[in-house]
């Protein structure tokens, strides 16, 4: 039972760190990360904002890299 509790608190800490990292991102990065989870979603996201899907894909890549960088900084 002790192991389960330690695992649970670690998971909660990671979730909190992820939410804080998301909160630190610029609005446009947070928006695309939260809106896109499938390739079809990316095209729909782009169309709804009047942008080319390639632009949306590029912004998604940049946002994912920014989030990963923030998470790495916290976990050092």
N, C-alpha and C positions, 0 to 999 in steps of 0.2 A: 504494500500500500504506500509506503514511503516513496518508492520509485515513481509511482503514478503521480503523486503530488509534486515531485521535483520536475517531472516531465510537463505537467500541466502549467506550472509557474514559468518554465522556460518558454513554452508555447505562448503564454500570455505576454511575456516580455517581448518576444519576437513580434507578436501582433501589435503591441503598443509602439515598438520601434518603427514598424512599417507604416502605421497610421501617422506617426509624427513625421516620418520622411515624406509621406504624401502631402501632408499639410505644409511642409516647407517648399514644395515645388511651386513654380508659377501656375497661375490658373489654367493656362492653355495646356500645360503638360498634365496636370491633374485631371483635367476634363477628358483628354483623349485616353489616358490610362483607364479611367473609370468607365468610359463609353464603349471601348473596343475590346472584345474578347474572341472574336472570330473574324476571318477574312471578309465575310459578308457584312459584318458590322462596320468594318473599316470603310467599305464602299458607301454604305448608308450614312456613316458619319461625314464622309467627304461631301456627298451630295447634299446633305442637309445644311452644310456650311458653304456651299458653292465653291468647293476646292477640288482639285484633281486628286484622285485616289493615291497617286504617287506622292503628292505633298503630304497627305494624311499619314501615309506609311512612313515617310521621313520624320515627321513630327512624333509619331509613335516611337520610332527607334530612339530619337533624341530623349524623349521623356523616360523611356525604359532605362537608358544609360544613366540619366541624371538620378533616377531613383536608386539604381544599383550602386552608384557612387556614394550616395548619402547613407545607404545601409552598410556599406563596407566601412565607412568612417566610424559609425557607431559601434561596430562589432570588433574593432581593434582593441 
